[in-house]
């Protein structure tokens, strides 16, 4: 058994070290996160052609729209068939 006065600070210290390591890894290995973190506007990335081919676009009316003229676009990904 480990006393809570020893185990709890060690556990919380370990969680802190892991969280800082993950954040440092994200900051140093991604191109979009530093720009987002500094407040720069992001450039929208195009959807890959393969992903675009596996989606279906549907237009559905919003339930909360009082006039019924507003619509929302919903992207639904098709399930993989396992065929090449």
Secondary structure as GFF3:
##gff-version 3
##sequence-region A 1 84
A	DSSP	alpha_helix	4	29	.	.	.	ID=ss1
A	DSSP	alpha_helix	32	38	.	.	.	ID=ss2
A	DSSP	alpha_helix	49	53	.	.	.	ID=ss3
A	DSSP	beta_strand	55	61	.	.	.	ID=ss4
A	DSSP	beta_strand	71	77	.	.	.	ID=ss5
###
